[in-house]
Amino acid sequence: MTKQRRTFSPEFKREAADLVIKQDYSFIEASRSLGVGESALRRWVDQVQQERTGVTPQSKALT
């Protein structure tokens, strides 16, 4: 049995990252409350922070 890979919209990723960036949630708190993996949330936060400083992302833009 194969596990289906979940996909998240750019809006969801951006709002999840904002929990950590703007609302001072820890990565663990935010990932548990949203039901996503901590490593995925860390990647989203890193990407949002880079995009806000003007770095072009290698994947789809979140901002």
KATAVEN-V77339 format. One record per residue. SS is DSSP state (~ for helix, > for strand, _ for the rest). PHI is phi in whole degrees, -180 to 180 (none if undefined). PSI is psi in whole degrees, -180 to 180 (999 if undefined). Layout:
ss;phi;psi
SS;PHI;PSI
SS;PHI;PSI
This chain:
ss;phi;psi
_;none;128
_;-97;147
_;-90;131
_;-74;131
_;-79;130
_;-84;148
_;-122;148
_;-127;144
_;-73;157
~;-59;-33
~;-65;-43
~;-63;-44
~;-63;-42
~;-65;-43
~;-67;-37
~;-64;-43
~;-65;-36
~;-66;-27
~;-59;-41
~;-79;-44
~;-74;-51
_;-96;-32
_;-105;8
_;58;33
_;-76;151
_;-79;162
~;-61;-40
~;-66;-46
~;-61;-48
~;-65;-44
~;-66;-39
~;-68;-42
~;-69;-29
~;-93;-15
_;75;32
_;-121;164
_;-72;147
~;-64;-39
~;-67;-37
~;-64;-44
~;-62;-41
~;-62;-40
~;-63;-43
~;-64;-42
~;-63;-46
~;-59;-44
~;-66;-44
~;-62;-44
~;-64;-40
~;-67;-42
~;-64;-36
~;-71;-19
_;-95;1
_;100;6
_;-81;130
_;-76;127
_;-75;155
_;-81;-27
_;-103;-167
_;-63;140
_;-70;144
_;-99;-23
_;-106;999
